[in-house]
Amino acid sequence: MADKKSGEPSPESIARTNRQRIAAREGVQAMADIEKDAVAVRKNMQRLRALREAKAAEAIKNEPVADGAAAKPKRKKSVAK
């Protein structure tokens, strides 16, 4: 078996290099897309949290004021046997 040590790369190595280059470029693009989506999710969560907190504050503000005498739960009488 003669070992091929010419200065020219084989077609297989050229194809492999091209695949690696394309995969690296696609990987960078995928990471950028993931980060962009994560930012959008965080912004939406912040918006929803602000709406929820505003709704809770509005509910507390509009809650009727109780006159101190809260209704106590009634106790059942036990029947002695």
N, C-alpha and C positions, 0 to 999 in steps of 0.2 A: 504494500500500500504506500503510495507516494503521498506525502503530506503536501497539501496545496498552500503555499505561503506567498502568493503573489500580492502585489500592492493593491489590487482591485478587490473591492468587497463583492461577495457573492450576491446573487439576486435575493437569496433568502435573508441575508443579513440586512440588505437594503429594505426589504419589506418589513422585517422586524423593527428596524429603526424608525420607519415611517409609522408603524402601528404604535410604537411607544411615544412618538412625538404627538400623534393625534390623541392618544389616551391622556397624555399630560395636559394638552390644551383643553380637552373636554372635562378633565378633572377640575381644572381651575375654574372653568365656566360653571360646573355643577356646584362647586363650593360657593361661588358668588351668588348663584340662584338660591341656594339654601339660606345663606345669610340674609339675602333680601327678603325671603319669605319669613324668616324669623323676626326681622325688624317689623314687618307688617303685622305679624301675630302679636308682638308686644305692644304695638301702637293700638291695635284693636282691643286688647285686654285692658289697657289703660283707659281707653274711651268707655268701655263697658263698666269698669270699676267706678269711674267718675259718675256715670249715669245711675248706677246702683246706690252709691253713697248719697247722691242728690235726692233720689227717691226715698231713701231711708230717712234723711234729714227732713224732707217734706212731710213724711208720715208722722214723725215725732212732733213736728211743729203743729200739724193739724189734728193731733190726737186730742180728744176731749179731756178736759181736766177733771179728774176724779175728786170728790169732796172728802177724801181721807177715809171714808168708811167703805172699804172694799168688801165685797160680798164674800163671806166665809163659806167654805164648803160645809154642807150639813152632814152631821154624823148620823149614822144609822144606829138605832137603839138595838142593843143586844137583847135577845130574848133568853131569859134564864129557864133552864129545863129542870 
